């Protein structure tokens, strides 16, 4: 069973910075993609940033230019560096990983989620 464990959440003032880390229980190069999602109270979970095994990244519009997703193969972590934080960034942030294998009949996929870490941006 794959485990993803997030860390680094907390309380930060508007304009501040925070870095989240997600440690995987197996080498991250075995995943086709990894990502960070977030869910604010009363809202649906949304994609924040994603990175593929080839290194391609994409970001949601609200965070583009402020957040950076990166991987560390030596530590088996995917990180999210967040800058210029705003109160609307307040949410529980979840780490996500997908493993996909192409079969003759189609794709076999397995999705994994961490337990989430709270980020609160407030003065």
N, C-alpha and C positions, 0 to 999 in steps of 0.2 A: 504494500500500500504506500503510495507516494504521500509525503507530508510537505506542506508549505507553511512556514512559520514566519509571520511578519514581525517586525520590530521597528522602533523609531518614532512611533506616533507620540502625540502630546499636545500641549497647549502652547501656542505661539501668537505673538502680536501681529496685527496686520502689517504687511511689508516685510515680515520676517521670512526665515528660511527653515527648512526641515528636510531631512533625508530619511526615507523609508527603505528598509531592507527586507528581502524575502529569501529565506534560506530553504533550499530544496533538499530532500532526503536522498536524491540521486543526482548524478551529473546533469547539469542543465542543458548540455548539448544534445541530450536525448529527447528534448522537447522540441516540437516544431515551432512553437511560439510561446511567449510568456507575456503577461500584461498586468497592468494595475487597473482595477475598477474602483469606483467609489459609490457609496449610497448615503445620501443625506436623509434626515428624518422626513417621512412622508413622500419620498421620491423614489423612482425606480433606480436600480443599479445602472451605472453608466460607465462606459469605457473611458479611461483617462489617457493611457498610453500603452503601446504594444511594441514588442520587438520580435522579429523572427529569428530562426536559427542562422540565417544568412546575414543578419545584422540590420535589416531594414526596420525602420521605426515609423510609427505614426502616432499622432497626438490629436486629442479632441480640440475643437476650436477654443474653448474657454481656457485651456492651459498652454496652448502652443506659445512658445517663446519664453515661458516661465518654468516649465517642468522639463526634466530630462530623464529618460529611462536608459539604463545601462546594465550590462551583465558583467559578472566576474566569474569566469569559468574555474579559476583556482579555488574560489570559496563557494562555488555553486550558489551564487546569489544573483538576484535581479534587484536593482535599486531604482528608487525614484527620488531625484533631487528636485525639491520644490522651492522656488524663490518668489519674491513679491507676492506672498500669500495674501489672500483676501478672505473676508468672512464667509463668502459663498463657497470657499474651498472646504469648509467644515463638513466632515463626513466620516464614515467608517471606510477605510481604504482596504481593499482586498487584493491579494496576489492571486494570479490565475496562470495555469499552464495547460497546454494541450499537447498530447502525443497522438500523432496520426500515422497510420500505416495503410498504404494502398494495397488492396487485395484485388483479385480478378473480378470480384463481385461489387467492388466499391471501396469506400474508405472506412476503416475501423478507427474510431476516435475515442480518446479518453480525456476527460476534462477534470482538472484538479483545482481546488480552491483552498486558500488559507482561511484562518478564523477571523481575520480582520484586525485592523488597528485604528484606534480613534485619532483623528486629527481635528483639533479645535482651533480656529483662528478668531481670536477675540482680544479686545483691549481690557 
